[in-house]
Amino acid sequence: MTKPLCVTLAFTLLLALSNAAFAETANEAARSFITQSHAGDDLAAIALSAAKRTQTYGMLVAKLGDAGANTALSSEINTLLPQYQTKWDQNLAAAYEKSFSSEELSSLASKGRDSKYAGKVIQRQSEIGKEMQSSSGPILISLVTEALEACLAKNGL
């Protein structure tokens, strides 16, 4: 191999590796932000809200009453949550990663509401929400379906 070719190859390899390292850093920063801010912790509430808009939930209310159906379904969702939370959080981190730089996410993770980028989180909620609907709709549907099916089975419906 000629020297210019070796230098070019080495430079290309270095550039490729630095881009991979940057991507890992941005993803790590996004995951850290999601963990520190507890941004994904509303999955159970979102699932319960979605489930309450189904005809199946109406059947549970007819049999158990409103409070009983709410308690039974909440219990099933909370039981199933560990199976879904990790993927939900990964998708949420990916959505934030698309809207924020690694530096911004690191600042948000370490400083929370005191970060100079905190206002930007509010500004970007709509696009992050759209991204989550796209990437995580199937997760939510699976969680709600499984929880409702378990409630129906346990209550003889």
C-alpha positions in Angstrom: 0.0 0.0 0.0 1.2 3.5 -0.8 1.7 6.0 2.0 -1.1 8.4 0.8 -3.5 5.5 0.6 -2.6 4.3 4.1 -3.0 7.9 5.5 -6.4 8.2 3.7 -7.5 4.8 5.0 -6.4 5.6 8.6 -8.1 9.0 8.4 -11.3 7.4 7.1 -11.2 4.8 9.9 -10.6 7.4 12.5 -13.5 9.5 11.2 -15.9 6.5 11.2 -14.9 5.5 14.7 -15.3 9.1 16.0 -18.8 9.3 14.4 -19.8 5.9 16.1 -18.5 7.2 19.4 -20.5 10.4 19.1 -23.6 8.5 18.3 -23.1 6.3 21.4 -22.5 9.5 23.5 -25.7 11.1 22.2 -27.7 8.0 22.9 -26.2 7.6 26.3 -27.0 11.2 27.1 -30.6 10.7 25.9 -31.0 7.6 28.0 -29.5 9.4 31.0 -31.9 12.2 30.5 -34.9 9.9 30.4 -33.7 8.1 33.5 -32.9 11.2 35.5 -36.0 13.1 34.5 -38.3 10.0 34.9 -39.8 11.1 31.6 -41.0 7.6 30.8 -42.7 7.0 34.1 -46.1 8.0 32.7 -46.5 4.8 30.7 -48.9 3.3 33.2 -51.1 6.4 33.3 -51.1 6.6 29.5 -52.0 2.9 29.2 -54.8 3.3 31.7 -56.2 6.3 29.9 -56.1 4.5 26.6 -57.7 1.4 28.0 -60.6 3.4 29.6 -61.6 4.5 26.1 -62.3 1.0 24.9 -65.5 -1.0 24.9 -63.8 -3.7 26.8 -63.3 -1.3 29.7 -67.0 -0.6 29.6 -67.7 -4.3 30.1 -65.4 -4.3 33.1 -67.2 -1.3 34.6 -70.6 -3.0 34.0 -69.4 -6.0 36.0 -67.0 -4.4 38.6 -68.2 -0.8 38.9 -66.1 2.2 37.9 -63.7 2.0 41.0 -63.4 -1.8 40.7 -62.6 -1.8 37.0 -60.1 1.0 37.5 -58.4 -0.9 40.3 -58.3 -4.2 38.5 -57.0 -2.7 35.3 -54.4 -0.5 37.1 -53.2 -3.7 38.8 -52.8 -5.6 35.6 -51.0 -2.7 33.9 -48.6 -2.4 36.8 -47.9 -6.1 36.7 -47.1 -6.0 32.9 -45.2 -2.7 33.0 -41.7 -4.2 33.5 -42.2 -6.1 30.1 -42.8 -2.8 28.3 -41.1 0.0 30.2 -37.5 -0.6 28.9 -38.6 -0.5 25.2 -40.8 2.6 25.9 -37.9 4.4 27.5 -35.5 3.4 24.7 -38.0 4.9 22.1 -38.4 8.0 24.2 -34.6 8.4 24.4 -34.5 8.0 20.6 -37.2 10.7 20.2 -35.3 13.1 22.4 -32.0 12.3 20.6 -33.6 13.4 17.3 -34.5 16.8 18.8 -31.5 17.6 21.1 -27.8 17.5 20.8 -25.6 15.4 23.1 -24.6 18.5 24.9 -28.2 19.6 25.5 -29.2 16.2 26.7 -26.2 16.0 29.1 -27.1 19.4 30.5 -30.8 18.4 30.9 -29.8 15.1 32.6 -27.5 16.7 35.0 -29.2 20.0 35.7 -32.9 19.1 35.1 -35.1 22.2 35.2 -32.1 24.4 35.9 -30.6 23.6 32.5 -30.5 26.4 30.0 -32.2 24.0 27.6 -35.2 23.3 29.8 -37.4 25.6 27.9 -36.5 23.8 24.7 -38.0 20.6 26.1 -41.4 22.3 26.3 -41.0 23.8 22.8 -40.2 20.3 21.3 -43.0 18.3 23.1 -45.2 18.2 20.1 -42.6 16.7 17.8 -41.4 14.3 20.5 -45.0 13.3 21.0 -45.5 12.6 17.3 -42.3 10.5 17.3 -43.5 8.5 20.3 -46.9 7.9 18.7 -45.1 6.5 15.7 -42.5 4.5 17.4 -44.3 3.4 20.5 -47.9 3.0 19.5 -47.5 -0.7 19.1 -46.0 -1.0 22.6 -49.0 0.9 24.1 -51.5 -1.2 22.2 -49.8 -4.4 23.3 -49.7 -3.4 27.0 -53.4 -2.2 27.0 -54.6 -5.3 25.1 -52.7 -7.7 27.4 -54.0 -5.9 30.5 -57.6 -5.9 29.4 -57.4 -9.5 28.4 -56.1 -10.4 31.8 -58.8 -8.4 33.5 -61.5 -10.1 31.4 -60.1 -13.6 32.2 -59.8 -12.9 35.9 -63.3 -11.6 36.1 -65.1 -14.3 34.0 -65.9 -12.1 31.1 
